Amino acid sequence: MLALSRKCNESIMIGNDIEITILEIKGDQVKLGINAPKSVPIYRKEIYLQIQESNKEALDVSLDTVDLKNLFRGNDNL
């Protein structure tokens, strides 16, 4: 992990297209501004983890559906 020190209104660049600016510092909170192309999704980590979990659950359900279809197809031969 790279750790950088920045003051209010200073920025860092990630690649050529993403700029992160320190907008405000109040106590233990830092407000960030992120300028990135619309094609780059940006989420708070807790939201990102929820999305990943939802995707995993959806995949598990779709796999169960495929297994169920295969089970019924196997009964066609009876």
Distance bins in CASP14 RR format, pairs under 12 A and 6 or more apart:
PFRMAT RR
TARGET T0000
AUTHOR 0000-0000-0000
RMODE 2
METHOD distances of the structure
MODEL  1
2 12 0 0 0 0 1 0 0 0 0 0 0
2 14 0 0 0 0 0 1 0 0 0 0 0
3 12 0 0 0 0 0 1 0 0 0 0 0
4 10 0 0 0 0 1 0 0 0 0 0 0
4 11 0 0 0 0 0 1 0 0 0 0 0
4 12 1 0 1 0 0 0 0 0 0 0 0
4 13 0 0 0 0 0 1 0 0 0 0 0
4 14 0 0 0 0 0 1 0 0 0 0 0
4 20 0 0 0 0 1 0 0 0 0 0 0
4 22 0 0 0 0 0 1 0 0 0 0 0
5 12 0 0 0 0 0 1 0 0 0 0 0
5 22 0 0 0 0 1 0 0 0 0 0 0
5 25 0 0 0 0 0 1 0 0 0 0 0
5 30 0 0 0 0 0 1 0 0 0 0 0
6 12 1 0 0 1 0 0 0 0 0 0 0
6 13 0 0 0 0 0 1 0 0 0 0 0
6 19 0 0 0 0 0 1 0 0 0 0 0
6 20 0 0 0 0 1 0 0 0 0 0 0
6 21 0 0 0 0 1 0 0 0 0 0 0
6 22 1 0 1 0 0 0 0 0 0 0 0
6 23 0 0 0 0 0 1 0 0 0 0 0
6 25 0 0 0 0 1 0 0 0 0 0 0
6 30 0 0 0 0 1 0 0 0 0 0 0
6 32 0 0 0 0 1 0 0 0 0 0 0
6 33 0 0 0 0 0 1 0 0 0 0 0
7 21 0 0 0 0 0 1 0 0 0 0 0
7 22 1 0 0 1 0 0 0 0 0 0 0
7 23 0 0 0 0 0 1 0 0 0 0 0
7 24 0 0 0 0 0 1 0 0 0 0 0
7 25 0 0 0 0 1 0 0 0 0 0 0
7 30 0 0 0 0 0 1 0 0 0 0 0
8 21 0 0 0 0 1 0 0 0 0 0 0
8 22 1 0 1 0 0 0 0 0 0 0 0
8 23 1 0 0 1 0 0 0 0 0 0 0
8 24 1 0 0 1 0 0 0 0 0 0 0
8 25 1 0 1 0 0 0 0 0 0 0 0
8 26 0 0 0 0 0 1 0 0 0 0 0
8 30 0 0 0 0 1 0 0 0 0 0 0
8 31 0 0 0 0 1 0 0 0 0 0 0
8 32 0 0 0 0 0 1 0 0 0 0 0
8 33 0 0 0 0 0 1 0 0 0 0 0
9 21 1 0 0 1 0 0 0 0 0 0 0
9 22 1 0 0 1 0 0 0 0 0 0 0
9 23 1 0 0 1 0 0 0 0 0 0 0
9 24 0 0 0 0 1 0 0 0 0 0 0
9 25 0 0 0 0 0 1 0 0 0 0 0
9 31 0 0 0 0 0 1 0 0 0 0 0
9 32 0 0 0 0 0 1 0 0 0 0 0
9 33 0 0 0 0 0 1 0 0 0 0 0
10 19 0 0 0 0 0 1 0 0 0 0 0
10 20 0 0 0 0 1 0 0 0 0 0 0
10 21 1 0 0 1 0 0 0 0 0 0 0
10 22 1 0 1 0 0 0 0 0 0 0 0
10 23 0 0 0 0 0 1 0 0 0 0 0
10 25 0 0 0 0 0 1 0 0 0 0 0
10 30 0 0 0 0 0 1 0 0 0 0 0
10 32 0 0 0 0 0 1 0 0 0 0 0
10 33 0 0 0 0 0 1 0 0 0 0 0
11 18 0 0 0 0 0 1 0 0 0 0 0
11 19 1 0 1 0 0 0 0 0 0 0 0
11 20 1 0 0 1 0 0 0 0 0 0 0
11 21 1 0 1 0 0 0 0 0 0 0 0
11 22 1 0 0 1 0 0 0 0 0 0 0
11 23 0 0 0 0 0 1 0 0 0 0 0
11 32 0 0 0 0 1 0 0 0 0 0 0
11 33 0 0 0 0 1 0 0 0 0 0 0
11 34 0 0 0 0 0 1 0 0 0 0 0
11 35 0 0 0 0 1 0 0 0 0 0 0
12 18 0 0 0 0 1 0 0 0 0 0 0
12 19 1 0 0 1 0 0 0 0 0 0 0
12 20 1 0 1 0 0 0 0 0 0 0 0
12 21 0 0 0 0 1 0 0 0 0 0 0
12 22 0 0 0 0 1 0 0 0 0 0 0
12 32 0 0 0 0 1 0 0 0 0 0 0
12 33 0 0 0 0 0 1 0 0 0 0 0
12 34 0 0 0 0 0 1 0 0 0 0 0
12 35 0 0 0 0 0 1 0 0 0 0 0
13 19 1 0 1 0 0 0 0 0 0 0 0
13 20 1 0 0 1 0 0 0 0 0 0 0
13 21 0 0 0 0 0 1 0 0 0 0 0
13 34 0 0 0 0 0 1 0 0 0 0 0
13 35 0 0 0 0 1 0 0 0 0 0 0
13 36 0 0 0 0 0 1 0 0 0 0 0
14 20 1 0 0 1 0 0 0 0 0 0 0
14 21 0 0 0 0 0 1 0 0 0 0 0
14 34 0 0 0 0 1 0 0 0 0 0 0
14 35 0 0 0 0 0 1 0 0 0 0 0
14 36 0 0 0 0 1 0 0 0 0 0 0
14 37 0 0 0 0 0 1 0 0 0 0 0
14 40 0 0 0 0 1 0 0 0 0 0 0
14 42 0 0 0 0 0 1 0 0 0 0 0
15 36 0 0 0 0 0 1 0 0 0 0 0
15 37 0 0 0 0 0 1 0 0 0 0 0
15 40 0 0 0 0 0 1 0 0 0 0 0
16 35 0 0 0 0 0 1 0 0 0 0 0
16 36 0 0 0 0 0 1 0 0 0 0 0
16 37 0 0 0 0 0 1 0 0 0 0 0
17 34 0 0 0 0 0 1 0 0 0 0 0
17 35 0 0 0 0 1 0 0 0 0 0 0
17 36 1 0 0 1 0 0 0 0 0 0 0
17 37 1 0 1 0 0 0 0 0 0 0 0
17 38 0 0 0 0 0 1 0 0 0 0 0
17 39 0 0 0 0 1 0 0 0 0 0 0
17 40 1 0 0 1 0 0 0 0 0 0 0
18 32 0 0 0 0 0 1 0 0 0 0 0
18 33 0 0 0 0 0 1 0 0 0 0 0
18 34 1 0 0 1 0 0 0 0 0 0 0
18 35 1 0 0 1 0 0 0 0 0 0 0
18 36 1 0 1 0 0 0 0 0 0 0 0
18 37 1 0 0 1 0 0 0 0 0 0 0
18 38 0 0 0 0 0 1 0 0 0 0 0
18 39 0 0 0 0 0 1 0 0 0 0 0
18 40 1 0 0 1 0 0 0 0 0 0 0
18 41 0 0 0 0 0 1 0 0 0 0 0
18 42 0 0 0 0 1 0 0 0 0 0 0
19 32 0 0 0 0 0 1 0 0 0 0 0
19 33 0 0 0 0 1 0 0 0 0 0 0
19 34 1 0 0 1 0 0 0 0 0 0 0
19 35 1 0 1 0 0 0 0 0 0 0 0
19 36 1 0 0 1 0 0 0 0 0 0 0
19 37 0 0 0 0 0 1 0 0 0 0 0
19 40 0 0 0 0 0 1 0 0 0 0 0
20 30 0 0 0 0 0 1 0 0 0 0 0
20 31 0 0 0 0 0 1 0 0 0 0 0
20 32 1 0 1 0 0 0 0 0 0 0 0
20 33 1 0 0 1 0 0 0 0 0 0 0
20 34 1 0 1 0 0 0 0 0 0 0 0
20 35 1 0 0 1 0 0 0 0 0 0 0
20 36 0 0 0 0 1 0 0 0 0 0 0
20 40 0 0 0 0 0 1 0 0 0 0 0
20 42 0 0 0 0 0 1 0 0 0 0 0
21 30 0 0 0 0 0 1 0 0 0 0 0
21 31 0 0 0 0 1 0 0 0 0 0 0
21 32 1 0 0 1 0 0 0 0 0 0 0
21 33 1 0 1 0 0 0 0 0 0 0 0
21 34 1 0 0 1 0 0 0 0 0 0 0
21 35 1 0 0 1 0 0 0 0 0 0 0
21 36 0 0 0 0 0 1 0 0 0 0 0
22 29 0 0 0 0 0 1 0 0 0 0 0
22 30 1 0 0 1 0 0 0 0 0 0 0
22 31 1 0 0 1 0 0 0 0 0 0 0
22 32 1 0 0 1 0 0 0 0 0 0 0
22 33 1 0 0 1 0 0 0 0 0 0 0
22 34 0 0 0 0 0 1 0 0 0 0 0
23 29 0 0 0 0 0 1 0 0 0 0 0
23 30 0 0 0 0 1 0 0 0 0 0 0
23 31 1 0 1 0 0 0 0 0 0 0 0
23 32 1 0 0 1 0 0 0 0 0 0 0
23 33 1 0 1 0 0 0 0 0 0 0 0
23 34 0 0 0 0 0 1 0 0 0 0 0
23 35 0 0 0 0 0 1 0 0 0 0 0
24 30 1 0 0 1 0 0 0 0 0 0 0
24 31 1 1 0 0 0 0 0 0 0 0 0
24 32 0 0 0 0 1 0 0 0 0 0 0
24 33 0 0 0 0 1 0 0 0 0 0 0
25 31 1 0 0 1 0 0 0 0 0 0 0
25 32 0 0 0 0 0 1 0 0 0 0 0
32 42 0 0 0 0 0 1 0 0 0 0 0
32 44 0 0 0 0 0 1 0 0 0 0 0
33 42 0 0 0 0 1 0 0 0 0 0 0
34 40 0 0 0 0 1 0 0 0 0 0 0
34 41 0 0 0 0 0 1 0 0 0 0 0
34 42 1 0 1 0 0 0 0 0 0 0 0
34 43 0 0 0 0 0 1 0 0 0 0 0
34 44 0 0 0 0 0 1 0 0 0 0 0
35 42 0 0 0 0 0 1 0 0 0 0 0
36 42 1 0 0 1 0 0 0 0 0 0 0
36 43 0 0 0 0 0 1 0 0 0 0 0
41 47 0 0 0 0 0 1 0 0 0 0 0
41 48 0 0 0 0 1 0 0 0 0 0 0
41 51 0 0 0 0 1 0 0 0 0 0 0
42 48 0 0 0 0 1 0 0 0 0 0 0
43 49 0 0 0 0 1 0 0 0 0 0 0
43 50 0 0 0 0 1 0 0 0 0 0 0
43 51 1 0 0 1 0 0 0 0 0 0 0
43 52 0 0 0 0 1 0 0 0 0 0 0
44 50 0 0 0 0 1 0 0 0 0 0 0
44 51 0 0 0 0 0 1 0 0 0 0 0
45 51 0 0 0 0 0 1 0 0 0 0 0
45 52 0 0 0 0 0 1 0 0 0 0 0
46 52 0 0 0 0 0 1 0 0 0 0 0
46 53 0 0 0 0 0 1 0 0 0 0 0
47 53 0 0 0 0 0 1 0 0 0 0 0
47 54 0 0 0 0 0 1 0 0 0 0 0
48 54 0 0 0 0 0 1 0 0 0 0 0
48 55 0 0 0 0 0 1 0 0 0 0 0
49 55 0 0 0 0 0 1 0 0 0 0 0
49 56 0 0 0 0 0 1 0 0 0 0 0
50 56 0 0 0 0 0 1 0 0 0 0 0
50 57 0 0 0 0 0 1 0 0 0 0 0
51 57 0 0 0 0 0 1 0 0 0 0 0
51 58 0 0 0 0 0 1 0 0 0 0 0
52 58 0 0 0 0 0 1 0 0 0 0 0
52 59 0 0 0 0 0 1 0 0 0 0 0
53 59 0 0 0 0 0 1 0 0 0 0 0
53 60 0 0 0 0 0 1 0 0 0 0 0
54 60 0 0 0 0 0 1 0 0 0 0 0
54 61 0 0 0 0 0 1 0 0 0 0 0
55 61 0 0 0 0 0 1 0 0 0 0 0
55 62 0 0 0 0 0 1 0 0 0 0 0
56 62 0 0 0 0 0 1 0 0 0 0 0
56 63 0 0 0 0 0 1 0 0 0 0 0
57 63 0 0 0 0 0 1 0 0 0 0 0
57 64 0 0 0 0 0 1 0 0 0 0 0
58 64 0 0 0 0 0 1 0 0 0 0 0
58 65 0 0 0 0 0 1 0 0 0 0 0
59 65 0 0 0 0 0 1 0 0 0 0 0
59 66 0 0 0 0 0 1 0 0 0 0 0
60 66 0 0 0 0 0 1 0 0 0 0 0
60 67 0 0 0 0 0 1 0 0 0 0 0
61 67 0 0 0 0 0 1 0 0 0 0 0
61 68 0 0 0 0 0 1 0 0 0 0 0
62 68 0 0 0 0 0 1 0 0 0 0 0
62 69 0 0 0 0 0 1 0 0 0 0 0
63 69 0 0 0 0 0 1 0 0 0 0 0
63 70 0 0 0 0 0 1 0 0 0 0 0
64 70 0 0 0 0 0 1 0 0 0 0 0
64 71 0 0 0 0 0 1 0 0 0 0 0
65 71 0 0 0 0 0 1 0 0 0 0 0
65 72 0 0 0 0 0 1 0 0 0 0 0
66 72 0 0 0 0 0 1 0 0 0 0 0
66 73 0 0 0 0 0 1 0 0 0 0 0
67 73 0 0 0 0 0 1 0 0 0 0 0
67 74 0 0 0 0 0 1 0 0 0 0 0
68 74 0 0 0 0 0 1 0 0 0 0 0
68 75 0 0 0 0 0 1 0 0 0 0 0
69 75 0 0 0 0 0 1 0 0 0 0 0
69 76 0 0 0 0 0 1 0 0 0 0 0
70 76 0 0 0 0 0 1 0 0 0 0 0
72 78 0 0 0 0 0 1 0 0 0 0 0
END
